[in-house]
Every structure is written in structure tokens, then in C-alpha cells.
Amino acid sequence: MHHRNAVVIDLKFARSGVVEALKGAFPGREVIDMGDPANAGRDLSGVPYAVVWKPDPALFERARDLKAIFSGGAGVDHILSAYELPDLPVVRFVDRSLTDRMSEWVVLQCLTHLRAALPYARQQRDRVWHEISPQPEARDVTVGVMGLGVLGQDAVRKLKVMGFDVIGWSRRQKQIDGVETFDAAGLGAFLARTDILVGLLPLTSDTRGLYDASLFAMLREGGALGKPVFINAGRGGSQVEADIVTALEKGVLGAASLDVFEKEPLSPESPLWDLANVVITPHAAAASDVGALFRHVERQIDRFEKGEPLEYVVDRSSGY
């Protein structure tokens, strides 16, 4: 059987959200939801489109007639690293709601460390009335954002609105109005200026294990916050968690906020849970809105079928 007008869905998201969002999605198309056990053995020949997040590895062997693959998230490393992929366009999920949510989280974490929210919370618990000083202003603190794609550029804009001094880094230099930016060759200079390091990088062979002891040692010491702070909402594979723990314990880092981890869920045995100067969130900084994802895919399929180029296509050679 051929499914020339079909979309196959294989999303390891909360099932209730997927089922609800599918009710009004892809009008006029056959939808094959691989989360429904009834579809376990379905013939997928002829299916042109797949929407995936950590799909069953056999999916791409079974759906051999795909014309485009749509990622269920902003990151695509889960597809590129784990599967033998056909030579097809892979499209990232780019959406206002995802971008806004990520920037909310980044701004929240920067303000948390600027305004001593963690020590004040401990004081409240212990019924201690004590003003922590000095209290620097946002303008006294340089936030260095690593990764200047859609998410990074939005975070830069919103951090500037809050008054932070913001600089940016990307492998290839980007031009952003009013923001000093650095490229691969300028990494040392970028880190030496940075009080709060924000990681929004994709996971590639270049970024795996990038955030390690040697990198933390290059961050600015003695800035307005005293010790540098590390914030990561990009990918857990980019950080070396043992080095983060050591840097926090030795005072190389003053604090950290982490939304992503080398292995998820984070093990209950991880020492990160017990560190008083660490914020942990469960890969929840920018949850994908499944309804918005399906609307994004519908728009891209519409472009594709009109002969227009797909947007947000991944460059396989760079991995993002």
C-alpha cells in the first residue's frame, strides 16, 4: 500500500500532548502515529514525511520513500548521531513560543545569580534577616552567550533589555547590532571577558565535552559577581559534569544553572543535586509546543509541495 499523502509521527513526548495536538493537525492527510500500538506493524512505504523526536531506529528502514524529516525540537543531534539517515533534508523546529520560553529561562537564571536568589532562599528557610552586599547591577556584569542561532540571538536581545553587558560567540562570526561578537579564533578573548557564560550550542563533534575544566579556568575571575557562573540549556553532551562539580567545589565557578545533562534523567547519585549554588531543571527550559510543531511542519510541507525551498534545513557537515 502506498501513502503518498501521509505523515508519520514518532515523537517520544508526553503522549497526551501528541494525541491532543493531532486532533486538528494535517487536514486532508493520512496521519500514522507510531505511538499508537495499532500502527506497530504498519507498512510505511510511500510515506513522504516524518516528524520525529528520538524515534524508533527502524523507522527510517521501514519508511524508505521519505522526502523530508522534521525534528520535534530545535536540536537535531538526536537524529544525526543515532541513525543511518537517507540523504534527505532534515528540518529543525523553529517557533516563537520555543524561542520565547528559552529566553525566559536564560534571563531568569542570569537574574537568579545577579540578585543572589539562592542564598536569599536559604536565609528565608533559616529565618535569617541579612542583606547580602555588595549588590552589583546588571550593567556591571558581562554575559557571554555561546551559540548565536535563533535562540541565542533572542536571548542576547532580552538580556540587553535587562541591562546586562552582553557579548556573543559562535564558530563563524555573526553580526548583531550593538553586540560585540567573537568567532572560533576569539574564544579565549571572549571567555576572559565573561562573568556569566550561557551555553546555547548544538551538540556536534566540535562541541562535545567543550565545557570542561580548561574552559572554566579561562572565564573572568574577580568580576562583579566575584566568581564566574555557568548556565547551560543547549545540550548535556557539551558539558563535562565531573569538571563542573570540581570547579564549583574549588571555587573556580561561583554557581551554575543546568537544564541539560550528559545522561537524562540526571542520576539521583549525581553530586550536582546537593550543591547549594546550583539550579537544576529537568530539560524543561523550552518545552516544545506540539501544536506549534505540527503547524510549523504543515507550513514547511506546503512550501515543499509548491516547489519553494524548505526553511531551517540542517547543514549535515556542521551538524546544525
C-alpha positions as CSV (number, residue, x, y, z in Angstrom):
1,M,0.0,0.0,0.0
2,H,1.3,3.5,-0.8
3,H,0.7,6.5,1.4
4,R,1.7,9.4,-0.9
5,N,-0.2,11.9,1.1
6,A,0.8,10.6,4.6
7,V,2.8,11.9,7.6
8,V,4.3,9.5,10.0
9,I,4.7,10.8,13.6
10,D,7.2,9.2,16.0
11,L,7.6,11.6,19.0
12,K,8.9,10.5,22.4
13,F,6.9,13.3,24.0
14,A,4.1,13.1,26.6
15,R,1.5,11.0,24.8
16,S,-1.5,13.1,25.9
17,G,0.0,16.2,24.3
18,V,0.7,14.5,21.0
19,V,-2.8,12.9,20.8
20,E,-4.5,16.1,21.6
21,A,-2.4,18.2,19.1
22,L,-3.0,15.6,16.4
23,K,-6.8,16.1,16.5
24,G,-6.8,19.2,14.3
25,A,-3.4,18.7,12.6
26,F,-2.6,17.8,9.0
27,P,-6.1,18.2,7.5
28,G,-6.5,16.2,4.3
29,R,-3.6,13.9,5.1
30,E,-3.3,10.4,6.4
31,V,-1.5,10.6,9.8
32,I,0.3,7.5,11.0
33,D,1.0,7.9,14.8
34,M,3.7,5.4,15.8
35,G,2.8,6.0,19.4
36,D,-0.4,4.1,18.8
37,P,0.2,0.4,19.2
38,A,-2.3,-0.3,16.4
39,N,0.3,1.1,14.0
40,A,3.3,-1.0,15.2
41,G,3.4,-3.2,12.1
42,R,2.1,-0.7,9.5
43,D,3.5,-0.6,6.0
44,L,5.2,2.8,5.7
45,S,6.2,2.5,2.0
46,G,5.4,5.6,0.1
47,V,5.1,7.9,3.2
48,P,6.8,11.2,2.2
49,Y,7.1,13.0,5.6
50,A,8.2,12.0,9.1
51,V,8.0,14.1,12.3
52,V,10.4,12.6,14.8
53,W,11.9,13.1,18.3
54,K,14.2,10.2,19.3
55,P,12.2,7.8,17.0
56,D,12.5,4.0,16.8
57,P,15.7,3.4,14.8
58,A,13.8,1.0,12.5
59,L,11.6,3.9,11.3
60,F,14.0,5.0,8.6
61,E,14.4,1.5,7.3
62,R,10.6,1.0,7.1
63,A,9.9,4.4,5.6
64,R,12.2,4.2,2.6
65,D,10.3,6.8,0.5
66,L,10.7,9.8,2.8
67,K,11.3,13.1,1.1
68,A,11.8,15.2,4.3
69,I,12.4,14.6,8.0
70,F,11.2,17.1,10.6
71,S,12.8,17.3,14.0
72,G,10.4,17.7,17.0
73,G,12.8,20.1,18.7
74,A,15.3,22.8,18.0
75,G,18.2,20.3,18.3
76,V,18.8,17.6,15.7
77,D,21.7,15.7,17.3
78,H,19.2,13.0,18.3
79,I,18.6,12.3,14.6
80,L,22.1,12.9,13.2
81,S,24.1,10.9,15.7
82,A,21.9,7.9,16.3
83,Y,20.7,6.8,12.8
84,E,21.9,5.8,9.4
85,L,19.9,8.5,7.5
86,P,19.0,8.7,3.9
87,D,20.3,11.8,2.0
88,L,17.2,13.9,2.8
89,P,16.6,17.4,4.1
90,V,16.4,17.4,8.0
91,V,14.4,20.4,9.2
92,R,14.8,22.0,12.7
93,F,11.8,23.2,14.7
94,V,11.9,27.0,14.9
95,D,9.0,28.6,16.6
96,R,8.3,31.8,18.5
97,S,6.9,30.0,21.6
98,L,10.0,27.8,21.9
99,T,12.3,30.8,21.4
100,D,10.5,32.9,23.9
101,R,10.5,30.1,26.5
102,M,14.2,29.6,26.2
103,S,14.9,33.3,26.6
104,E,12.7,33.4,29.7
105,W,14.7,30.7,31.3
106,V,18.1,32.2,30.3
107,V,17.0,35.7,31.7
108,L,15.6,34.0,34.9
109,Q,18.9,32.2,35.5
110,C,21.0,35.3,34.9
111,L,18.8,37.3,37.3
112,T,18.9,34.5,39.9
113,H,22.6,34.7,40.1
114,L,22.8,38.5,39.8
115,R,20.3,39.0,42.7
116,A,21.5,36.3,45.0
117,A,18.2,34.4,44.8
118,L,19.7,31.1,46.0
119,P,21.4,32.5,49.2
120,Y,18.3,34.6,50.0
121,A,16.1,31.4,49.7
122,R,18.4,29.7,52.1
123,Q,18.2,32.6,54.5
124,Q,14.4,32.6,54.3
125,R,14.3,28.9,55.1
126,D,16.6,29.6,58.1
127,R,14.7,32.8,59.2
128,V,17.8,34.9,58.7
129,W,17.4,38.7,58.1
130,H,20.6,39.7,56.4
131,E,21.2,41.9,53.4
132,I,23.8,40.5,51.0
133,S,26.2,43.1,49.7
134,P,27.6,44.4,47.5
135,Q,24.7,44.2,45.1
136,P,26.0,44.7,41.5
137,E,23.7,46.0,38.8
138,A,23.1,44.1,35.6
139,R,25.3,46.6,33.7
140,D,28.3,45.6,35.9
141,V,28.1,42.0,34.7
142,T,29.1,40.7,31.3
143,V,27.0,37.8,30.0
144,G,28.8,35.8,27.2
145,V,26.3,33.8,25.1
146,M,27.8,30.8,23.2
147,G,25.6,29.9,20.2
148,L,24.1,32.7,18.2
149,G,21.4,31.0,16.3
150,V,17.7,31.8,16.6
151,L,17.7,31.0,20.3
152,G,21.0,32.7,21.1
153,Q,20.2,35.9,19.3
154,D,16.8,36.2,21.1
155,A,18.4,35.6,24.5
156,V,21.0,38.3,23.7
157,R,18.3,40.9,22.9
158,K,16.4,40.2,26.1
159,L,19.4,40.2,28.3
160,K,20.3,43.6,26.9
161,V,16.8,44.8,27.8
162,M,17.5,43.8,31.4
163,G,20.7,45.9,31.3
164,F,23.4,43.3,31.1
165,D,26.5,43.9,29.2
166,V,26.3,41.1,26.5
167,I,28.8,39.6,24.2
168,G,28.4,36.6,21.9
169,W,30.4,33.7,20.5
170,S,29.8,31.4,17.5
171,R,32.1,29.2,15.4
172,R,31.6,31.5,12.5
173,Q,31.3,35.1,13.5
174,K,27.8,36.7,13.4
175,Q,27.0,40.3,13.1
176,I,24.5,41.5,15.8
177,D,23.7,45.2,16.2
178,G,25.1,46.6,19.4
179,V,26.8,43.4,20.5
180,E,30.5,42.5,20.2
181,T,30.8,39.0,18.8
182,F,33.7,36.5,18.6
183,D,34.4,33.5,16.3
184,A,36.3,30.3,16.9
185,A,39.7,32.0,16.9
186,G,38.5,34.5,19.5
187,L,37.3,32.0,22.1
188,G,40.0,32.9,24.7
189,A,39.3,36.6,24.4
190,F,35.6,36.0,24.7
191,L,35.9,33.8,27.9
192,A,38.3,36.3,29.5
193,R,35.6,39.0,29.4
194,T,32.7,36.7,30.6
195,D,31.2,36.7,34.1
196,I,28.1,34.6,33.3
197,L,28.6,32.0,30.5
198,V,25.4,31.0,28.7
199,G,25.6,27.8,26.6
200,L,23.1,27.5,23.8
201,L,25.2,25.5,21.4
202,P,24.0,22.5,19.4
203,L,25.7,19.2,20.0
204,T,28.3,18.4,17.3
205,S,31.7,16.7,17.2
206,D,33.2,20.2,17.9
207,T,31.1,21.0,20.9
208,R,31.1,17.5,22.7
209,G,32.7,17.9,26.1
210,L,33.5,21.6,25.3
211,Y,32.5,22.9,28.7
212,D,35.4,21.4,30.8
213,A,37.9,22.4,33.4
214,S,40.2,24.1,30.9
215,L,37.4,26.3,29.6
216,F,36.1,27.2,33.1
217,A,39.6,28.3,34.0
218,M,39.5,30.8,31.2
219,L,36.5,32.7,32.5
220,R,36.9,36.1,34.2
221,E,37.8,35.9,37.8
222,G,37.1,38.8,40.2
223,G,34.3,40.4,38.2
224,A,31.2,42.0,39.7
225,L,29.9,38.6,40.9
226,G,33.3,37.6,42.3
227,K,33.3,34.1,40.6
228,P,32.1,33.3,37.1
229,V,28.8,31.4,36.6
230,F,28.0,28.7,34.1
231,I,24.5,28.3,32.6
232,N,23.7,25.6,30.0
233,A,20.4,25.0,28.2
234,G,22.0,23.8,24.9
235,R,23.0,20.1,25.1
236,G,24.2,18.0,28.0
237,G,26.8,16.3,25.8
238,S,28.6,19.6,25.6
239,Q,29.5,19.6,29.3
240,V,31.7,17.5,31.5
241,E,29.7,17.2,34.7
242,A,32.6,15.9,36.8
243,D,34.5,19.1,35.8
244,I,31.5,21.3,36.7
245,V,31.3,19.7,40.2
246,T,35.1,20.1,40.7
247,A,35.0,23.8,39.5
248,L,32.1,24.6,41.9
249,E,33.8,22.8,44.8
250,K,37.1,24.5,44.3
251,G,35.6,28.0,43.7
252,V,36.6,28.2,40.0
253,L,32.9,28.6,39.4
254,G,30.7,30.5,41.8
255,A,27.4,28.9,40.7
256,A,25.7,27.1,37.8
257,S,22.2,26.6,36.3
258,L,21.8,23.4,34.3
259,D,18.8,22.3,32.2
260,V,20.6,19.6,30.2
261,F,22.8,16.7,31.3
262,E,25.2,14.1,29.9
263,K,22.6,11.4,30.7
264,E,19.0,12.2,31.2
265,P,17.3,11.9,33.6
266,L,20.1,13.1,35.9
267,S,21.1,10.2,38.2
268,P,19.9,10.6,41.8
269,E,23.5,9.9,42.8
270,S,24.9,13.0,40.9
271,P,26.6,15.3,43.3
272,L,25.1,18.3,41.4
273,W,21.7,17.7,43.3
274,D,23.3,18.6,46.6
275,L,25.3,21.7,45.7
276,A,23.7,24.8,47.2
277,N,24.9,27.1,44.4
278,V,23.3,25.0,41.5
279,V,19.9,25.3,39.9
280,I,18.7,22.1,38.2
281,T,15.7,22.0,35.8
282,P,14.7,18.7,34.0
283,H,15.3,19.7,30.4
284,A,12.3,22.0,30.7
285,A,13.8,25.4,29.7
286,A,11.9,25.4,26.4
287,A,9.4,22.6,26.1
288,S,8.2,22.0,22.5
289,D,4.6,23.1,22.0
290,V,3.3,20.1,20.0
291,G,0.5,22.1,18.3
292,A,3.0,24.7,17.2
293,L,5.4,22.0,16.0
294,F,2.6,20.5,13.8
295,R,1.7,23.9,12.4
296,H,5.4,24.5,11.6
297,V,5.6,21.2,9.8
298,E,2.4,21.9,7.9
299,R,3.9,25.2,6.7
300,Q,7.1,23.5,5.6
301,I,5.3,20.7,3.7
302,D,3.1,23.4,2.0
303,R,6.3,25.2,0.8
304,F,7.9,21.9,-0.3
305,E,4.9,20.9,-2.4
306,K,4.7,24.3,-4.0
307,G,8.3,23.9,-5.1
308,E,9.6,26.5,-2.6
309,P,12.7,25.8,-0.5
310,L,12.3,24.3,2.9
311,E,13.3,26.6,5.8
312,Y,15.6,25.8,8.7
313,V,17.3,22.9,6.9
314,V,20.3,21.4,8.8
315,D,23.7,21.5,7.2
316,R,24.8,17.9,7.7
317,S,28.5,18.9,7.5
318,S,28.3,21.2,10.5
319,G,25.6,19.3,12.4
320,Y,23.1,22.2,12.8
